[in-house]
Amino acid sequence: MKCFALLHHPKIPQSKLLADEIAEWLRERERMVWLGSALDEQAIAERVTDFDLVVPMGGDGTTLRTARMTAQHGVPILGINLGRLGFLAELTPANWREKFPSLLAGQYWIEERMMLHAEFWRDGELQQSFEALNDVVISRGELARIVRLPTYIDGGYLTTYVADGLIVATATGSTAYALAVGGPILPPELKNILLVPIAPHLSLDRAIVLSQGVKVEVEVSTGHRAILTVDGQFHVELQNGDRVLVQASQYVSRFVRFQERMYLYQTLMERLTRHDRGV
């Protein structure tokens, strides 16, 4: 690897200091470095094809944003955790110096994770489309009223969720919002789609793991507004009759890993135990 993008989070002062420190280390070893804000998507998009690796420094939200920007170009990510949980990050500020020599020597493996492609339709016309690494969520708005969500799999009717909402997640997203509402934990290499209702009322209350390659269609039936969120970062208001289509994306996110291939379970236990202690 010769060209690196180091993305700091402008709201985390430590992030910029760390980026400068890593940049100096890489330049001493004759590597090209570009420093930028993880929130400056336009600047990153203009340069992303020049990078051999993108290093986001922040929490999981920073990594999710980076994944969406890099996936369609096949550029790998090496996350450094400066957030609370850091399920997606591989390194910490304390161990990057230990691992970067292995990175430059090519002693790592690439983990590919499935993404979702979501489309928002109104009156038969496509309004917006999104790529997601974690999840697509259709939920009630600010009013504490349930929404009805008739749901179809490959065109066939599944059920109508009567709930606060419905999470459509990847295996990566199974450790995010889906986990918080009681969904199962899926190995990250799986290409299945997970459906998890949020606070269902007298309707299907179990999570469903769907086969890879399926198309999920959710219709919004509500007397008030509902909300579509993508990776917890896009917010779209939905109306009665709107439809959301979700399927596997043609892109995958690529992560640099140094840990053993079964690292997820140890990482999960460490993060959850730390969170229970309030750390």
Contacts in CASP RR format, 6 or more apart in sequence:
PFRMAT RR
TARGET T0000
AUTHOR 0000-0000-0000
METHOD contacts of the structure
MODEL  1
MKCFALLHHPKIPQSKLLADEIAEWLRERERMVWLGSALDEQAIAERVTD
FDLVVPMGGDGTTLRTARMTAQHGVPILGINLGRLGFLAELTPANWREKF
PSLLAGQYWIEERMMLHAEFWRDGELQQSFEALNDVVISRGELARIVRLP
TYIDGGYLTTYVADGLIVATATGSTAYALAVGGPILPPELKNILLVPIAP
HLSLDRAIVLSQGVKVEVEVSTGHRAILTVDGQFHVELQNGDRVLVQASQ
YVSRFVRFQERMYLYQTLMERLTRHDRGV
1 31 0 8 1.000
1 52 0 8 1.000
1 53 0 8 1.000
1 103 0 8 1.000
1 104 0 8 1.000
1 106 0 8 1.000
2 31 0 8 1.000
2 32 0 8 1.000
2 52 0 8 1.000
3 31 0 8 1.000
3 32 0 8 1.000
3 33 0 8 1.000
3 34 0 8 1.000
3 50 0 8 1.000
3 51 0 8 1.000
3 52 0 8 1.000
3 53 0 8 1.000
4 26 0 8 1.000
4 31 0 8 1.000
4 32 0 8 1.000
4 33 0 8 1.000
4 34 0 8 1.000
4 51 0 8 1.000
4 52 0 8 1.000
4 53 0 8 1.000
4 54 0 8 1.000
4 55 0 8 1.000
5 33 0 8 1.000
5 34 0 8 1.000
5 36 0 8 1.000
5 44 0 8 1.000
5 47 0 8 1.000
5 48 0 8 1.000
5 51 0 8 1.000
5 53 0 8 1.000
5 54 0 8 1.000
5 55 0 8 1.000
6 19 0 8 1.000
6 22 0 8 1.000
6 23 0 8 1.000
6 33 0 8 1.000
6 34 0 8 1.000
6 35 0 8 1.000
6 36 0 8 1.000
6 55 0 8 1.000
6 57 0 8 1.000
7 19 0 8 1.000
7 36 0 8 1.000
7 37 0 8 1.000
7 38 0 8 1.000
7 44 0 8 1.000
7 54 0 8 1.000
7 55 0 8 1.000
7 56 0 8 1.000
7 57 0 8 1.000
7 62 0 8 1.000
7 66 0 8 1.000
8 15 0 8 1.000
8 16 0 8 1.000
8 18 0 8 1.000
8 19 0 8 1.000
8 35 0 8 1.000
8 36 0 8 1.000
8 37 0 8 1.000
8 38 0 8 1.000
8 57 0 8 1.000
8 58 0 8 1.000
9 15 0 8 1.000
9 37 0 8 1.000
9 38 0 8 1.000
9 39 0 8 1.000
9 57 0 8 1.000
9 58 0 8 1.000
9 59 0 8 1.000
9 62 0 8 1.000
9 82 0 8 1.000
10 16 0 8 1.000
10 37 0 8 1.000
10 38 0 8 1.000
10 39 0 8 1.000
12 57 0 8 1.000
12 58 0 8 1.000
12 82 0 8 1.000
12 83 0 8 1.000
14 82 0 8 1.000
14 93 0 8 1.000
15 57 0 8 1.000
15 58 0 8 1.000
15 82 0 8 1.000
18 57 0 8 1.000
18 80 0 8 1.000
18 82 0 8 1.000
18 93 0 8 1.000
18 96 0 8 1.000
19 35 0 8 1.000
19 36 0 8 1.000
19 57 0 8 1.000
20 35 0 8 1.000
22 55 0 8 1.000
22 96 0 8 1.000
22 100 0 8 1.000
23 33 0 8 1.000
23 35 0 8 1.000
25 97 0 8 1.000
25 100 0 8 1.000
26 33 0 8 1.000
26 100 0 8 1.000
27 33 0 8 1.000
29 104 0 8 1.000
31 104 0 8 1.000
34 47 0 8 1.000
34 50 0 8 1.000
34 51 0 8 1.000
36 43 0 8 1.000
36 44 0 8 1.000
37 43 0 8 1.000
38 44 0 8 1.000
38 56 0 8 1.000
38 57 0 8 1.000
38 58 0 8 1.000
38 62 0 8 1.000
38 65 0 8 1.000
38 66 0 8 1.000
39 65 0 8 1.000
41 65 0 8 1.000
41 69 0 8 1.000
44 54 0 8 1.000
44 66 0 8 1.000
44 69 0 8 1.000
45 69 0 8 1.000
48 54 0 8 1.000
48 69 0 8 1.000
48 70 0 8 1.000
48 73 0 8 1.000
48 75 0 8 1.000
49 73 0 8 1.000
49 75 0 8 1.000
51 75 0 8 1.000
52 75 0 8 1.000
52 76 0 8 1.000
53 75 0 8 1.000
53 76 0 8 1.000
53 77 0 8 1.000
53 78 0 8 1.000
53 103 0 8 1.000
53 256 0 8 1.000
54 66 0 8 1.000
54 69 0 8 1.000
54 70 0 8 1.000
54 75 0 8 1.000
54 76 0 8 1.000
54 77 0 8 1.000
54 78 0 8 1.000
55 77 0 8 1.000
55 78 0 8 1.000
55 79 0 8 1.000
55 80 0 8 1.000
56 62 0 8 1.000
56 63 0 8 1.000
56 65 0 8 1.000
56 66 0 8 1.000
56 77 0 8 1.000
56 79 0 8 1.000
56 80 0 8 1.000
57 79 0 8 1.000
57 80 0 8 1.000
57 82 0 8 1.000
58 79 0 8 1.000
58 80 0 8 1.000
58 81 0 8 1.000
58 82 0 8 1.000
58 83 0 8 1.000
58 89 0 8 1.000
59 81 0 8 1.000
59 82 0 8 1.000
59 83 0 8 1.000
59 84 0 8 1.000
59 85 0 8 1.000
59 86 0 8 1.000
59 89 0 8 1.000
60 83 0 8 1.000
60 85 0 8 1.000
60 86 0 8 1.000
60 87 0 8 1.000
60 88 0 8 1.000
60 89 0 8 1.000
60 176 0 8 1.000
61 231 0 8 1.000
61 233 0 8 1.000
63 77 0 8 1.000
63 79 0 8 1.000
63 86 0 8 1.000
63 88 0 8 1.000
63 89 0 8 1.000
64 88 0 8 1.000
64 133 0 8 1.000
64 134 0 8 1.000
64 231 0 8 1.000
64 232 0 8 1.000
64 233 0 8 1.000
65 231 0 8 1.000
65 233 0 8 1.000
66 77 0 8 1.000
66 79 0 8 1.000
67 77 0 8 1.000
67 88 0 8 1.000
67 115 0 8 1.000
67 133 0 8 1.000
67 253 0 8 1.000
68 115 0 8 1.000
68 131 0 8 1.000
68 132 0 8 1.000
68 133 0 8 1.000
68 231 0 8 1.000
70 76 0 8 1.000
70 77 0 8 1.000
70 253 0 8 1.000
70 254 0 8 1.000
71 115 0 8 1.000
71 131 0 8 1.000
71 133 0 8 1.000
71 249 0 8 1.000
71 251 0 8 1.000
71 252 0 8 1.000
71 253 0 8 1.000
71 254 0 8 1.000
72 131 0 8 1.000
72 251 0 8 1.000
74 251 0 8 1.000
74 252 0 8 1.000
74 254 0 8 1.000
75 254 0 8 1.000
76 110 0 8 1.000
76 254 0 8 1.000
76 255 0 8 1.000
76 256 0 8 1.000
77 253 0 8 1.000
77 254 0 8 1.000
77 255 0 8 1.000
77 256 0 8 1.000
78 90 0 8 1.000
78 91 0 8 1.000
78 103 0 8 1.000
78 255 0 8 1.000
78 256 0 8 1.000
79 88 0 8 1.000
79 89 0 8 1.000
79 90 0 8 1.000
79 91 0 8 1.000
79 255 0 8 1.000
80 89 0 8 1.000
80 90 0 8 1.000
80 91 0 8 1.000
80 92 0 8 1.000
80 93 0 8 1.000
80 96 0 8 1.000
81 89 0 8 1.000
81 91 0 8 1.000
81 92 0 8 1.000
82 93 0 8 1.000
84 275 0 8 1.000
85 271 0 8 1.000
85 275 0 8 1.000
86 271 0 8 1.000
87 175 0 8 1.000
87 176 0 8 1.000
87 267 0 8 1.000
87 268 0 8 1.000
87 271 0 8 1.000
88 172 0 8 1.000
88 255 0 8 1.000
90 99 0 8 1.000
90 255 0 8 1.000
90 256 0 8 1.000
90 257 0 8 1.000
90 258 0 8 1.000
90 259 0 8 1.000
91 99 0 8 1.000
99 258 0 8 1.000
102 108 0 8 1.000
102 258 0 8 1.000
103 256 0 8 1.000
103 258 0 8 1.000
107 258 0 8 1.000
108 256 0 8 1.000
108 257 0 8 1.000
108 258 0 8 1.000
109 256 0 8 1.000
109 257 0 8 1.000
109 261 0 8 1.000
110 254 0 8 1.000
110 255 0 8 1.000
110 256 0 8 1.000
110 257 0 8 1.000
111 188 0 8 1.000
111 189 0 8 1.000
111 254 0 8 1.000
111 255 0 8 1.000
111 256 0 8 1.000
111 257 0 8 1.000
112 189 0 8 1.000
112 252 0 8 1.000
112 253 0 8 1.000
112 254 0 8 1.000
112 255 0 8 1.000
113 133 0 8 1.000
113 170 0 8 1.000
113 171 0 8 1.000
113 172 0 8 1.000
113 188 0 8 1.000
113 189 0 8 1.000
113 252 0 8 1.000
113 253 0 8 1.000
113 254 0 8 1.000
113 255 0 8 1.000
114 170 0 8 1.000
114 171 0 8 1.000
114 172 0 8 1.000
114 190 0 8 1.000
114 191 0 8 1.000
114 212 0 8 1.000
114 248 0 8 1.000
114 249 0 8 1.000
114 252 0 8 1.000
115 131 0 8 1.000
115 132 0 8 1.000
115 133 0 8 1.000
115 170 0 8 1.000
115 248 0 8 1.000
115 249 0 8 1.000
115 251 0 8 1.000
115 252 0 8 1.000
115 253 0 8 1.000
116 131 0 8 1.000
116 132 0 8 1.000
116 133 0 8 1.000
116 135 0 8 1.000
116 136 0 8 1.000
116 168 0 8 1.000
116 170 0 8 1.000
116 193 0 8 1.000
116 246 0 8 1.000
116 247 0 8 1.000
116 248 0 8 1.000
116 249 0 8 1.000
117 129 0 8 1.000
117 130 0 8 1.000
117 131 0 8 1.000
117 132 0 8 1.000
117 246 0 8 1.000
117 247 0 8 1.000
117 248 0 8 1.000
117 249 0 8 1.000
117 250 0 8 1.000
118 129 0 8 1.000
118 130 0 8 1.000
118 131 0 8 1.000
118 132 0 8 1.000
118 136 0 8 1.000
118 168 0 8 1.000
118 228 0 8 1.000
118 230 0 8 1.000
118 244 0 8 1.000
118 245 0 8 1.000
118 246 0 8 1.000
119 126 0 8 1.000
119 128 0 8 1.000
119 129 0 8 1.000
119 130 0 8 1.000
119 244 0 8 1.000
119 245 0 8 1.000
119 246 0 8 1.000
120 126 0 8 1.000
120 127 0 8 1.000
120 128 0 8 1.000
120 129 0 8 1.000
120 130 0 8 1.000
120 228 0 8 1.000
120 236 0 8 1.000
120 238 0 8 1.000
120 242 0 8 1.000
120 243 0 8 1.000
120 244 0 8 1.000
121 127 0 8 1.000
121 242 0 8 1.000
121 243 0 8 1.000
121 244 0 8 1.000
121 245 0 8 1.000
122 239 0 8 1.000
122 241 0 8 1.000
122 242 0 8 1.000
122 243 0 8 1.000
124 243 0 8 1.000
127 236 0 8 1.000
128 236 0 8 1.000
130 136 0 8 1.000
130 230 0 8 1.000
130 234 0 8 1.000
131 249 0 8 1.000
131 251 0 8 1.000
132 170 0 8 1.000
132 230 0 8 1.000
132 231 0 8 1.000
132 249 0 8 1.000
133 170 0 8 1.000
133 172 0 8 1.000
133 173 0 8 1.000
133 231 0 8 1.000
133 253 0 8 1.000
134 169 0 8 1.000
134 170 0 8 1.000
134 172 0 8 1.000
134 173 0 8 1.000
134 176 0 8 1.000
134 177 0 8 1.000
134 231 0 8 1.000
134 232 0 8 1.000
135 167 0 8 1.000
135 168 0 8 1.000
135 169 0 8 1.000
135 170 0 8 1.000
135 173 0 8 1.000
135 176 0 8 1.000
135 177 0 8 1.000
135 178 0 8 1.000
135 230 0 8 1.000
135 231 0 8 1.000
135 232 0 8 1.000
136 167 0 8 1.000
136 168 0 8 1.000
136 169 0 8 1.000
136 228 0 8 1.000
136 229 0 8 1.000
136 230 0 8 1.000
136 244 0 8 1.000
136 246 0 8 1.000
137 165 0 8 1.000
137 166 0 8 1.000
137 167 0 8 1.000
137 168 0 8 1.000
137 177 0 8 1.000
137 198 0 8 1.000
137 227 0 8 1.000
137 228 0 8 1.000
137 229 0 8 1.000
137 230 0 8 1.000
137 232 0 8 1.000
138 147 0 8 1.000
138 149 0 8 1.000
138 165 0 8 1.000
138 166 0 8 1.000
138 168 0 8 1.000
138 218 0 8 1.000
138 220 0 8 1.000
138 226 0 8 1.000
138 227 0 8 1.000
138 228 0 8 1.000
138 238 0 8 1.000
138 244 0 8 1.000
139 147 0 8 1.000
139 164 0 8 1.000
139 165 0 8 1.000
139 166 0 8 1.000
139 198 0 8 1.000
139 226 0 8 1.000
139 227 0 8 1.000
139 229 0 8 1.000
140 146 0 8 1.000
140 147 0 8 1.000
140 164 0 8 1.000
140 165 0 8 1.000
140 222 0 8 1.000
140 224 0 8 1.000
140 226 0 8 1.000
140 227 0 8 1.000
141 224 0 8 1.000
141 225 0 8 1.000
141 226 0 8 1.000
141 227 0 8 1.000
143 224 0 8 1.000
145 222 0 8 1.000
145 224 0 8 1.000
146 162 0 8 1.000
146 163 0 8 1.000
146 164 0 8 1.000
146 165 0 8 1.000
146 201 0 8 1.000
147 162 0 8 1.000
147 163 0 8 1.000
147 164 0 8 1.000
147 165 0 8 1.000
147 220 0 8 1.000
147 221 0 8 1.000
147 222 0 8 1.000
147 226 0 8 1.000
148 160 0 8 1.000
148 161 0 8 1.000
148 162 0 8 1.000
148 221 0 8 1.000
148 222 0 8 1.000
149 160 0 8 1.000
149 161 0 8 1.000
149 162 0 8 1.000
149 163 0 8 1.000
149 165 0 8 1.000
149 166 0 8 1.000
149 218 0 8 1.000
149 219 0 8 1.000
149 220 0 8 1.000
149 221 0 8 1.000
150 157 0 8 1.000
150 159 0 8 1.000
150 160 0 8 1.000
150 218 0 8 1.000
150 219 0 8 1.000
150 221 0 8 1.000
151 157 0 8 1.000
151 158 0 8 1.000
151 159 0 8 1.000
151 160 0 8 1.000
151 161 0 8 1.000
151 166 0 8 1.000
151 195 0 8 1.000
151 216 0 8 1.000
151 217 0 8 1.000
151 218 0 8 1.000
151 219 0 8 1.000
152 158 0 8 1.000
152 216 0 8 1.000
152 217 0 8 1.000
152 218 0 8 1.000
152 219 0 8 1.000
153 210 0 8 1.000
153 214 0 8 1.000
153 215 0 8 1.000
153 216 0 8 1.000
153 217 0 8 1.000
154 214 0 8 1.000
154 215 0 8 1.000
155 215 0 8 1.000
155 217 0 8 1.000
158 208 0 8 1.000
159 203 0 8 1.000
159 204 0 8 1.000
160 203 0 8 1.000
160 221 0 8 1.000
161 197 0 8 1.000
161 200 0 8 1.000
161 203 0 8 1.000
161 204 0 8 1.000
162 200 0 8 1.000
162 201 0 8 1.000
162 202 0 8 1.000
162 203 0 8 1.000
163 197 0 8 1.000
163 198 0 8 1.000
163 199 0 8 1.000
163 200 0 8 1.000
163 201 0 8 1.000
163 203 0 8 1.000
164 198 0 8 1.000
164 199 0 8 1.000
165 197 0 8 1.000
165 198 0 8 1.000
165 199 0 8 1.000
166 195 0 8 1.000
166 196 0 8 1.000
166 197 0 8 1.000
166 198 0 8 1.000
166 218 0 8 1.000
167 177 0 8 1.000
167 178 0 8 1.000
167 181 0 8 1.000
167 194 0 8 1.000
167 195 0 8 1.000
167 196 0 8 1.000
167 197 0 8 1.000
167 198 0 8 1.000
168 193 0 8 1.000
168 194 0 8 1.000
168 195 0 8 1.000
168 216 0 8 1.000
168 218 0 8 1.000
168 246 0 8 1.000
169 176 0 8 1.000
169 177 0 8 1.000
169 178 0 8 1.000
169 193 0 8 1.000
169 194 0 8 1.000
169 195 0 8 1.000
169 196 0 8 1.000
170 193 0 8 1.000
170 194 0 8 1.000
171 186 0 8 1.000
171 187 0 8 1.000
171 188 0 8 1.000
171 189 0 8 1.000
171 190 0 8 1.000
171 191 0 8 1.000
171 192 0 8 1.000
171 194 0 8 1.000
172 188 0 8 1.000
172 253 0 8 1.000
173 179 0 8 1.000
173 194 0 8 1.000
174 183 0 8 1.000
174 184 0 8 1.000
174 185 0 8 1.000
174 186 0 8 1.000
174 194 0 8 1.000
175 185 0 8 1.000
175 268 0 8 1.000
177 232 0 8 1.000
178 194 0 8 1.000
178 196 0 8 1.000
178 207 0 8 1.000
179 185 0 8 1.000
181 196 0 8 1.000
181 197 0 8 1.000
181 198 0 8 1.000
181 199 0 8 1.000
182 196 0 8 1.000
182 207 0 8 1.000
183 194 0 8 1.000
183 196 0 8 1.000
183 207 0 8 1.000
184 194 0 8 1.000
184 207 0 8 1.000
184 209 0 8 1.000
185 268 0 8 1.000
186 192 0 8 1.000
186 194 0 8 1.000
186 209 0 8 1.000
187 264 0 8 1.000
188 264 0 8 1.000
190 212 0 8 1.000
191 212 0 8 1.000
191 213 0 8 1.000
191 248 0 8 1.000
192 209 0 8 1.000
192 210 0 8 1.000
192 211 0 8 1.000
192 212 0 8 1.000
193 209 0 8 1.000
193 210 0 8 1.000
193 212 0 8 1.000
193 213 0 8 1.000
193 214 0 8 1.000
193 216 0 8 1.000
193 246 0 8 1.000
193 247 0 8 1.000
193 248 0 8 1.000
194 207 0 8 1.000
194 208 0 8 1.000
194 209 0 8 1.000
194 210 0 8 1.000
195 207 0 8 1.000
195 208 0 8 1.000
195 210 0 8 1.000
195 216 0 8 1.000
196 207 0 8 1.000
197 203 0 8 1.000
197 204 0 8 1.000
197 205 0 8 1.000
197 207 0 8 1.000
210 216 0 8 1.000
212 248 0 8 1.000
213 247 0 8 1.000
213 248 0 8 1.000
214 247 0 8 1.000
215 245 0 8 1.000
215 246 0 8 1.000
215 247 0 8 1.000
216 245 0 8 1.000
216 246 0 8 1.000
216 247 0 8 1.000
217 243 0 8 1.000
217 244 0 8 1.000
217 245 0 8 1.000
217 246 0 8 1.000
218 243 0 8 1.000
218 244 0 8 1.000
218 245 0 8 1.000
218 246 0 8 1.000
219 241 0 8 1.000
219 242 0 8 1.000
219 243 0 8 1.000
220 226 0 8 1.000
220 238 0 8 1.000
220 239 0 8 1.000
220 240 0 8 1.000
220 241 0 8 1.000
220 242 0 8 1.000
220 243 0 8 1.000
220 244 0 8 1.000
221 240 0 8 1.000
221 241 0 8 1.000
222 238 0 8 1.000
222 239 0 8 1.000
222 240 0 8 1.000
223 240 0 8 1.000
225 237 0 8 1.000
225 238 0 8 1.000
225 239 0 8 1.000
226 237 0 8 1.000
226 238 0 8 1.000
226 239 0 8 1.000
226 242 0 8 1.000
227 235 0 8 1.000
227 236 0 8 1.000
227 237 0 8 1.000
227 238 0 8 1.000
228 234 0 8 1.000
228 235 0 8 1.000
228 236 0 8 1.000
228 237 0 8 1.000
228 238 0 8 1.000
228 244 0 8 1.000
229 235 0 8 1.000
229 236 0 8 1.000
238 244 0 8 1.000
257 263 0 8 1.000
259 267 0 8 1.000
END
